[in-house]
């Protein structure tokens, strides 16, 4: 199973709310870059760096529906 980035968030709080919502709907997820973003906040969103919510690629469409994301 391939792991992909669903979203990049501005804060750890936001990322963990999204993670909790996904997990309450049965979609496993995890958050990356929390520590780096806390230590180097000026680099958030620079070249894709930031607090990221990661999911399995097979859960992508359902996660988008749950979070009302559109492309």
C-alpha positions as CSV (number, residue, x, y, z in Angstrom):
1,X,0.0,0.0,0.0
2,X,1.3,3.4,-1.0
3,X,1.2,6.3,1.5
4,X,0.4,9.7,0.1
5,X,0.1,13.3,1.5
6,X,-3.5,14.4,1.7
7,X,-3.0,17.9,3.0
8,X,-0.4,20.3,4.3
9,X,-1.6,22.3,7.3
10,X,-0.4,25.5,8.9
11,X,-0.7,24.2,12.5
12,X,-0.4,21.0,14.4
13,X,-3.8,21.6,15.9
14,X,-5.4,21.8,12.4
15,X,-3.6,18.6,11.3
16,X,-4.6,16.6,14.3
17,X,-8.3,17.7,14.0
18,X,-8.3,16.4,10.4
19,X,-6.5,13.2,11.5
20,X,-9.1,12.6,14.2
21,X,-12.0,13.2,11.8
22,X,-10.5,10.7,9.3
23,X,-9.9,8.1,12.0
24,X,-13.5,8.5,13.3
25,X,-14.6,7.5,9.8
26,X,-12.3,4.5,9.7
27,X,-9.5,5.9,7.6
28,X,-6.1,5.4,9.2
29,X,-3.8,8.4,9.0
30,X,-0.8,10.0,10.6
31,X,0.8,13.5,10.9
32,X,4.4,14.3,9.8
33,X,6.8,17.2,10.2
34,X,5.2,18.5,13.5
35,X,8.6,18.8,15.2
36,X,10.4,20.4,12.3
37,X,7.6,22.9,11.8
38,X,7.7,23.9,15.5
39,X,11.5,24.4,15.4
40,X,11.6,26.2,12.0
41,X,8.2,27.9,11.6
42,X,9.5,30.2,8.8
43,X,9.9,27.2,6.5
44,X,6.2,26.1,6.8
45,X,4.7,25.7,3.3
46,X,8.1,26.3,1.7
47,X,8.8,23.7,-1.0
48,X,6.0,21.5,0.4
49,X,7.4,21.6,3.9
50,X,4.8,21.9,6.6
51,X,2.7,19.7,8.8
52,X,1.3,17.0,6.6
53,X,-1.6,14.6,7.0
54,X,-0.7,11.3,5.4
55,X,-3.1,8.5,4.3
56,X,-3.1,5.3,2.2
57,X,-3.6,6.0,-1.5
58,X,-6.6,3.6,-1.6
59,X,-8.4,5.9,0.9
60,X,-7.9,9.1,-1.1
61,X,-11.4,9.5,-2.6
62,X,-13.3,8.7,0.6
63,X,-11.1,11.1,2.6
64,X,-11.8,13.8,0.1
65,X,-15.5,13.2,0.5
66,X,-15.4,13.2,4.3
67,X,-13.4,16.5,4.3
68,X,-15.3,18.1,1.4
69,X,-12.2,18.5,-0.7
70,X,-12.5,19.1,-4.4
71,X,-9.9,19.3,-7.1
